[in-house]
């Protein structure tokens, strides 16, 4: 099992957790993961969790993001994850 904890330099305010998921998928892809390994019906098992605080009305402030997988290939990619690649652009 590979686990990586990312400490954020300053708290990140988010409204939707899907934005964090999209940013992590972008970073995993940029680090070499195949698209079908991280999303879709054939994706390997991986998960993430956020540590922070939730507020009334649905907003959150995130301090840490933890990512884990039991898949050895994705674990290798995860251990080389570039935090700068973790970004989400809304269309």
C-alpha positions as CSV (number, residue, x, y, z in Angstrom):
1,X,0.0,0.0,0.0
2,X,1.4,3.4,-1.0
3,X,0.2,6.5,0.9
4,X,1.2,10.0,0.2
5,X,0.2,13.0,2.3
6,X,0.3,16.5,0.8
7,X,0.6,19.4,3.2
8,X,-0.8,22.5,1.6
9,X,1.2,25.7,2.1
10,X,-2.0,27.6,2.9
11,X,-5.5,26.3,3.4
12,X,-7.5,25.8,0.2
13,X,-11.1,26.8,0.1
14,X,-13.3,24.5,-1.9
15,X,-17.0,24.1,-2.4
16,X,-17.0,20.8,-4.3
17,X,-14.9,17.7,-3.6
18,X,-15.1,16.8,-7.3
19,X,-12.6,19.6,-7.9
20,X,-10.0,17.9,-5.8
21,X,-10.6,14.6,-7.5
22,X,-10.2,16.2,-11.0
23,X,-7.0,17.9,-9.9
24,X,-5.6,14.6,-8.6
25,X,-6.5,12.8,-11.8
26,X,-4.7,15.6,-13.7
27,X,-1.6,15.2,-11.6
28,X,-1.6,11.4,-11.8
29,X,-1.9,11.6,-15.6
30,X,0.9,14.2,-15.8
31,X,3.0,11.9,-13.7
32,X,2.6,9.0,-16.2
33,X,-0.6,7.2,-15.2
34,X,-2.7,5.9,-18.0
35,X,-6.2,7.4,-18.2
36,X,-7.9,4.1,-17.9
37,X,-5.8,3.3,-14.8
38,X,-7.2,6.3,-12.8
39,X,-10.8,6.8,-14.2
40,X,-13.4,4.5,-15.7
41,X,-14.6,1.0,-15.1
42,X,-11.2,-0.6,-15.5
43,X,-9.4,1.9,-13.1
44,X,-7.2,0.5,-10.4
45,X,-8.3,1.0,-6.8
46,X,-7.1,4.4,-5.4
47,X,-8.7,6.8,-3.0
48,X,-8.1,10.2,-1.4
49,X,-9.2,12.0,1.7
50,X,-9.0,15.6,2.8
51,X,-8.3,17.0,6.2
52,X,-9.6,20.4,7.1
53,X,-12.8,22.0,8.2
54,X,-16.3,22.1,6.7
55,X,-18.6,25.1,7.1
56,X,-22.3,25.7,7.0
57,X,-23.5,26.1,3.5
58,X,-21.2,23.5,2.0
59,X,-17.8,25.2,1.9
60,X,-14.6,23.5,3.2
61,X,-11.1,24.6,4.0
62,X,-8.5,21.9,3.2
63,X,-5.1,21.6,5.0
64,X,-4.0,18.2,3.8
65,X,-4.8,15.7,1.0
66,X,-4.0,12.0,1.5
67,X,-3.9,9.7,-1.5
68,X,-3.5,5.9,-1.4
69,X,-3.4,2.8,-3.6
70,X,-2.7,-0.9,-3.3
71,X,-1.7,-1.1,-7.0
72,X,2.1,-1.3,-7.3
73,X,2.3,0.5,-10.7
74,X,0.1,3.4,-9.6
75,X,1.9,3.4,-6.2
76,X,5.2,4.0,-8.1
77,X,3.6,6.9,-10.0
78,X,2.1,8.2,-6.8
79,X,5.5,8.3,-5.1
80,X,6.8,10.5,-7.9
81,X,3.7,12.8,-8.0
82,X,4.6,16.4,-8.8
83,X,2.5,18.6,-6.5
84,X,2.7,21.5,-9.0
85,X,0.7,19.3,-11.4
86,X,-2.2,19.2,-9.1
87,X,-4.6,21.6,-10.7
88,X,-8.1,21.8,-11.9
89,X,-9.4,24.1,-14.6
90,X,-13.1,24.5,-14.9
91,X,-14.6,24.8,-18.4
